[in-house]
Amino acid sequence: ALGIFGGQGEGLAAVECHRQRALVGGKADFGRPRRHRVVRSSSESWRARGTTPCGSRGIHAAAVNARHSVDRHLRDDAIRFCSEIRKARPDIVFGADLIAGFPTESDAAFENSLALVDECGLAFLHVFPYSPRPGTPAAKMPQVKSDVIKERARRLRACGDQARATHLQNLIGTEQEILVERGGIGRTRCFTPVRVGEGYEAGTFINAKIKSATQQHLEI
């Protein structure tokens, strides 16, 4: 199964709502992701989003796995979607949820999941190993061995770590608009975490140059 998560808010009212959330202790953001079942969106709509002063520039997708047979059309849709949106918005960032070892996942299917990271240009991965829930249809399907699931999850996480590191390194030296959260952390428009330090009020925007990056976040 494959879905796309897009930013909720694109207007000033939405950003003000998130700013107020930060002021009362919640996390501030440019628009928390929400799920959409389809992976189609016109490039014109994303060009239009680029003309607005506010709005998230991050998209998160949920992919159970990237089987090339049954879900080939969904896999191709995801690759095409990312390519078309990136043409319209070069600064867009994509992330994905990936389950390792979903029932019937073959070696080839797993390799397709790994390949999808590069083919979609994913920057962030949330990887978790499959575990059966009693009474669900998936629990009745042929299961992947637990040691295989663990190894596949490890490889996916390593792939995700490399993708995130590349994304963070690419932002060093750039000027970013950052929405400050509590605890000395902020978020860029592409939802990348930034260590801004103390002295900034939660819910406010700052513009800063990215000077360095750790394995997890940017630093100004």
C-alpha positions as CSV (number, residue, x, y, z in Angstrom):
1,A,0.0,0.0,0.0
2,L,1.2,3.5,-0.8
3,G,0.0,6.8,0.3
4,I,1.2,10.4,0.3
5,F,1.2,12.8,3.2
6,G,1.0,16.5,2.4
7,G,1.2,19.7,4.5
8,Q,-2.1,20.7,6.0
9,G,-1.8,24.5,5.9
10,E,-0.7,26.8,3.1
11,G,-2.0,30.1,4.3
12,L,-1.3,32.7,7.0
13,A,-4.1,31.6,9.2
14,A,-2.8,28.0,9.3
15,V,0.7,29.2,10.2
16,E,-0.7,31.4,12.9
17,C,-2.6,28.4,14.3
18,H,0.7,26.5,14.5
19,R,2.5,29.5,16.0
20,Q,-0.1,29.7,18.8
21,R,0.2,26.0,19.4
22,A,3.9,26.5,20.1
23,L,3.2,29.3,22.5
24,V,1.1,27.0,24.7
25,G,3.7,24.2,24.8
26,G,2.9,22.1,21.7
27,K,5.3,21.7,18.8
28,A,5.2,24.4,16.2
29,D,5.2,23.5,12.5
30,F,4.5,24.8,9.1
31,G,1.7,22.2,8.6
32,R,1.8,18.7,10.1
33,P,1.6,16.0,7.5
34,R,-1.8,14.3,6.9
35,R,-2.4,11.2,4.9
36,H,-3.8,11.0,1.4
37,R,-4.5,7.7,-0.3
38,V,-3.5,8.9,-3.8
39,V,-0.1,9.8,-5.1
40,R,-1.2,12.2,-7.8
41,S,-1.1,15.9,-7.7
42,S,-0.7,18.5,-10.5
43,S,2.6,20.3,-10.8
44,E,0.6,23.5,-11.4
45,S,-0.9,23.2,-7.9
46,W,2.6,22.9,-6.4
47,R,3.9,25.9,-8.4
48,A,1.0,27.8,-7.0
49,R,2.0,26.8,-3.5
50,G,5.4,28.2,-4.2
51,T,3.9,31.6,-4.7
52,T,2.4,31.7,-1.2
53,P,4.6,33.1,1.7
54,C,3.7,30.2,4.0
55,G,3.3,26.4,3.9
56,S,5.1,23.2,4.4
57,R,7.7,22.1,1.8
58,G,7.8,18.5,3.1
59,I,5.8,15.5,2.0
60,H,5.7,12.1,3.8
61,A,4.7,8.9,2.2
62,A,3.6,5.6,3.7
63,A,4.8,2.5,1.8
64,V,4.2,-1.0,3.2
65,N,6.8,-2.3,0.7
66,A,7.7,-1.7,-2.9
67,R,6.7,-4.9,-4.6
68,H,7.2,-4.6,-8.3
69,S,4.4,-7.0,-9.3
70,V,1.2,-6.4,-7.5
71,D,1.9,-2.7,-6.6
72,R,3.9,-1.8,-9.7
73,H,1.5,0.9,-10.7
74,L,1.6,2.4,-7.2
75,R,5.4,2.3,-7.2
76,D,5.6,3.9,-10.6
77,D,3.1,6.5,-9.4
78,A,5.2,7.4,-6.4
79,I,8.4,7.8,-8.5
80,R,6.6,9.9,-11.1
81,F,4.9,12.0,-8.4
82,C,8.2,12.8,-6.7
83,S,9.8,13.6,-10.0
84,E,7.0,15.9,-11.2
85,I,6.7,17.8,-7.9
86,R,10.4,18.2,-7.6
87,K,10.4,19.8,-11.0
88,A,7.8,22.3,-9.9
89,R,9.4,22.8,-6.4
90,P,13.1,21.9,-6.4
91,D,13.3,22.6,-2.6
92,I,10.6,20.0,-1.8
93,V,11.7,17.2,0.6
94,F,10.2,13.7,0.7
95,G,10.1,11.2,3.6
96,A,8.5,7.7,3.9
97,D,7.3,5.0,6.3
98,L,8.6,1.6,5.4
99,I,7.7,-1.8,6.9
100,A,10.4,-4.4,6.7
101,G,9.3,-8.0,6.2
102,F,5.7,-7.6,5.5
103,P,4.2,-11.1,4.8
104,T,5.2,-12.6,1.4
105,E,7.9,-10.0,1.0
106,S,10.5,-11.6,-1.2
107,D,14.2,-10.7,-1.6
108,A,13.4,-8.9,-4.8
109,A,10.6,-7.0,-3.2
110,F,12.9,-5.8,-0.4
111,E,15.5,-4.7,-2.9
112,N,12.8,-2.7,-4.6
113,S,12.1,-1.0,-1.3
114,L,15.8,-0.1,-1.0
115,A,15.8,1.2,-4.6
116,L,12.8,3.3,-3.9
117,V,14.8,5.5,-1.5
118,D,17.0,6.7,-4.4
119,E,14.4,6.6,-7.1
120,C,12.0,8.9,-5.1
121,G,14.9,10.9,-3.6
122,L,13.7,10.3,-0.1
123,A,15.4,12.3,2.7
124,F,13.7,10.8,5.8
125,L,12.8,7.2,6.5
126,H,10.7,5.8,9.4
127,V,11.5,2.1,9.3
128,F,9.9,-0.5,11.5
129,P,9.9,-4.3,11.4
130,Y,6.6,-6.1,10.7
131,S,5.0,-7.9,13.6
132,P,1.7,-9.8,13.2
133,R,-1.4,-8.8,15.0
134,P,-3.8,-11.7,15.9
135,G,-7.0,-11.6,13.9
136,T,-5.7,-9.5,11.0
137,P,-5.6,-10.8,7.4
138,A,-1.8,-10.2,7.3
139,A,-1.3,-12.5,10.3
140,K,-2.8,-15.4,8.2
141,M,-0.4,-14.8,5.3
142,P,2.9,-16.6,4.9
143,Q,5.3,-14.9,7.3
144,V,8.9,-13.8,6.7
145,K,11.4,-15.3,9.2
146,S,12.1,-13.0,12.2
147,D,15.9,-12.9,11.6
148,V,15.3,-11.9,8.0
149,I,12.9,-9.1,9.1
150,K,15.5,-7.7,11.5
151,E,18.3,-7.7,8.9
152,R,16.0,-6.0,6.4
153,A,15.0,-3.4,8.9
154,R,18.7,-2.8,9.7
155,R,19.6,-2.3,6.0
156,L,16.6,0.1,5.5
157,R,17.6,2.1,8.5
158,A,21.2,2.3,7.3
159,C,19.9,3.5,3.9
160,G,17.7,6.1,5.7
161,D,20.6,7.3,7.8
162,Q,22.7,7.9,4.6
163,A,19.8,9.7,2.9
164,R,19.2,12.0,5.9
165,A,22.9,12.7,6.2
166,T,23.1,13.7,2.5
167,H,20.0,16.0,2.9
168,L,21.4,17.7,6.0
169,Q,24.8,18.2,4.3
170,N,23.2,19.7,1.3
171,L,21.6,22.4,3.4
172,I,24.9,23.6,5.0
173,G,25.6,27.2,3.9
174,T,22.0,27.9,2.9
175,E,19.7,30.6,4.3
176,Q,16.6,29.1,6.0
177,E,13.4,30.4,7.4
178,I,12.9,28.6,10.7
179,L,9.9,28.3,12.9
180,V,11.1,28.0,16.5
181,E,9.8,25.3,18.9
182,R,10.5,24.9,22.5
183,G,13.7,23.4,23.8
184,G,16.0,25.3,21.4
185,I,14.7,23.4,18.4
186,G,13.2,24.8,15.2
187,R,11.9,23.5,11.8
188,T,12.7,24.7,8.3
189,R,9.9,24.9,5.8
190,C,10.9,21.4,4.6
191,F,10.4,20.2,8.3
192,T,14.1,19.6,8.9
193,P,15.0,20.0,12.5
194,V,17.4,22.8,13.4
195,R,19.2,23.4,16.7
196,V,18.8,27.1,17.2
197,G,19.8,27.3,20.9
198,E,18.1,29.3,23.6
199,G,17.1,33.0,23.4
200,Y,14.4,32.6,20.7
201,E,10.7,32.6,21.6
202,A,8.7,29.6,20.6
203,G,6.3,30.3,17.8
204,T,8.4,33.0,16.2
205,F,10.2,32.9,12.8
206,I,13.9,33.5,12.3
207,N,16.1,33.6,9.3
208,A,19.5,32.1,9.7
209,K,22.4,30.6,7.8
210,I,23.0,26.9,8.4
211,K,26.6,26.5,9.6
212,S,26.8,22.7,10.3
213,A,24.9,19.5,10.8
214,T,25.0,16.5,13.1
215,Q,23.6,13.1,12.1
216,Q,20.1,14.2,13.3
217,H,19.7,17.9,12.8
218,L,21.1,21.2,11.4
219,E,22.8,23.9,13.4
220,I,23.0,27.7,13.0
